[in-house]
Amino acid sequence: MHELLIAGGMYFLIKTVYKICKQVKRYLMELVNQKAENYTKQNTSPLDDVLDELEVFTLANHPHARMLSGHVQGKVLEMISRMIKPEKILEIGTFTGFSTLCLAKGLLPDGELHTIEIRPDDANTAKKYFCKSGIENKIQLHIGDAREIIKTLNENWDLVFIDADKVNYITYYELTLPSVKKGGWLLADNVLFHGEILDDTVKGKNAKAILAFNEHVKNDDRVQQVLLTIRDGLLLIQKK
């Protein structure tokens, strides 16, 4: 019995140390130097009042607040949208609506953004801030499984933003690419997936899915792409 207790204690200790080592490894694999990140934020135009409030609210109240695009990436999304001047945008993965509002800033006056969120609570938060922004009439919020909803949308997209469950990235890409206009754009978030895809042996279903997605796009002669090392990686894709 004594030997079993010791063995059990050793197993628990080893398991705990292993978890700590994984956390330390993730901490050491900082994709962007923190000083550089702070400097970047200081030299990026400020958010408007609604986006600032939404960022603060999400960071303070959401258990998965790290999923928020954040200040710098939000501005990148906004500026890409402003350069493209899209008439039709599709966003897959609304979360609390931060990236939606950033992308919507580049819409043409008669433009429209469709966004899909599977979680009703997050969709409700997003809807609240869409109303606060004053552009809720330009945003169509869909709640449910994006794989099914996309099939019902009879639109041709100027810009598609993919930021939902990672295991379905290839599915979302293939469902939307045929409806993207020639010369149109797709953006995919988290394509570095916390640095996990840089490991010698990639583990975890999400990291493996992102690695497969990146390879899928790289080998697709229908598009050209560049991987931007912004935040957790942003893949900018143009349909030929």
N, C-alpha and C positions, 0 to 999 in steps of 0.2 A: 504493500500500500504506500509506504514511504517513497519507494522508487517511482511509483506511478505519479505521485504528487509532484516530485521533482521534475519528472519528464513533462508533465502538464505545464508546470511553471516555466520550464525552459522553452516549450513550444510557444507559450503566450509571449515570452520575452522576445524570442526570435521574430515572431509575427509583428510585434510592436516596433522593433528596430527596423524591420523591412519597410513598414509603412512610413516611418520617419525618414528613412533613406530616400524613399520615393519622393516625399515632399521636399526634401532638401535638394534632390536632383532637379525637380521642377523649378525650385527657387533659383538655383544656380543657372539654369537655362533660361535666363531672362532674354527674351527676344529683342527688346529695345532697352538700352541703358536708361535707368530711371532718371538720371540727370538730363539726358538728351530728351526724354519724354516730357519732363517738366518744362524744359526750354521750348520744345515744340509747341506745347499748349500755351505758353506765355506769348508766343509769336504767331498765334492763330486767332483770327477774329472771334470775338465772343459770341456765345449763343444768344438767340433772342429770349425774351422773358419766359415764354411758354416752354421752350426746350430746356432752358435752365431749370425751371420748376420741375419738369418731368424727370430730368436727370437726377436731381436731388431726391425727389419722391421715390424713384425706382431704387436708387442706391440705399436709401434708408429703410425701405419696406419690403423689397422683393428678395426671397431666399436665393434667387439665381441672378442677382443684379449684375454679375460679371458678364452676362449675355448682352448687356446694353452696348450699343456701338460706341457711345461716349463722344466727348467734345471734338477731338481731332478727326476721328474717322467720320463723325457726323458731318463735319465741314467738308471732308473729301467727297462724301456722297452728294452733298448739296452742290458742290462746284462741278462735279462730273455731270450731274443732272442739268445744271445751268448751261454747261457747254453743249450738251446734246440737244437741249430744248425739246424734250419729248412731248408727244401728244398722248401717248398711252404708256403707262408704267405698270408692271406687275411685280409685287413684292411677295415672296413666299417666306412667311415667318414674321409676323407683325411685332411680337413680344409686347411691350407697353407703348409702342407707337413712335418711339424716338426717331428711328431711321426712316419711318414713313414720312414724318413731317419734314425731315431733311431732304429727302428725294422729291417731295411735292413742291419744293421751292423752285425747281427748274421747269415745272410744267408750263406749257403754253397756256394762254388765257382760257381757252376752251378745253384744256387737257383734263385727263382723268387718271387716277391711280387706283388700282385694285390691289388690296392686301389681304392675305389669308393667315388666320391664326387658329390653331386647334384648341387652345385653352380659353374657355369663356371668361375667366377672371381677368386674364391679360387683355383680352379683346375689349372688355368693359372699361378697363383703365385707359386703353388706347382711344376708345370712343370719346371718353370724357375730355381728353386733351385735344382730340381733333376738333371738338366743339369750341374749346378755348382758343384754338388757333384761328378760328374764323374761316377755315377753308374746308370744313367738313363736307360741303357740297361737291368738292372735287375728289373725295375719297370714298371708295366703295369697300366696306369691310365685310369679309366673308369669314364665317366661323365653321370650322370642320376640317376634314382631311383634304389637304391640298391636292393629293393625287386624284381625287374625285372631282374637286371643285374646278381645277384647271381645265378639265375636259369639257366643262359647261361654259367656259368663257370664249365667246366667239369674237376674238380681238386679234389685231396684229400689233405686236409690242415694239416700241422703240427702245425700251430699257426693261430688263428683268433683273431683280435682285434676289438671290438665293441665300437665305440665312435661317434655315429650319433644321430638322433632324438630319444628322450627317449621313446616316445609312441610306437615305433616299436621294442624296445629291444627284447621282447619275440619272435616276428616274425623273427628278424635276427638270434636269437639263434636257433630257430627251423629249419630255412632254412639252417644253416651251420653245426649244430652238426652232422647230418648223414654223412657229407663229411669230418669230422675231423677224422684223423687216430686214431686207438685204442691207448690210451696212449698219444694222442695229447692234445693240450692246447687251451683254449679260455681266453681272457682277456676282461673285461667289465669296462669301465671308468664311473666316476661320480655316483657310486652306493651309495654314501651318499647324493648326490644332495644338496650341500650347507648346509647340516644339516637339511633340511626340513623333511626328512623321520624320524627324531628323535622327531618331534613334537607329542604331545599327540593326536592331530587330524591332519592328513596329508591332506593338501589342495593343489590344483593346479594339472593340468593333468600330468605334467612331474614328480612331486614328487610321485604321485599315481602310475604312470607307473613304476618308478624305484622300489618302494616298492613291486609292483606285480611281477616284474622281479626277485628281490632278493628271494622272496618266491618261485617262480617258480623253480629257480635253486636249492634252498635248498631242495625242495621236489622231485627232479629229481634223481632217483636211477641210472641213466646212468652215473653220474658224481660224483666227489668229489670236494670240493671248500673251499677256505679260503678268507675272506674279509680283505684286507689290508687297513689300515687307512693312506694311502699315498694321499696327496693333497685332492681331493674330493672323495676319495674311489676308490679302484681298486679291482675288484673281479677276483681272479685267479682260473680257473676251469680246471680240467683234466678229459678227457673222460676215463671211465674205459675200 
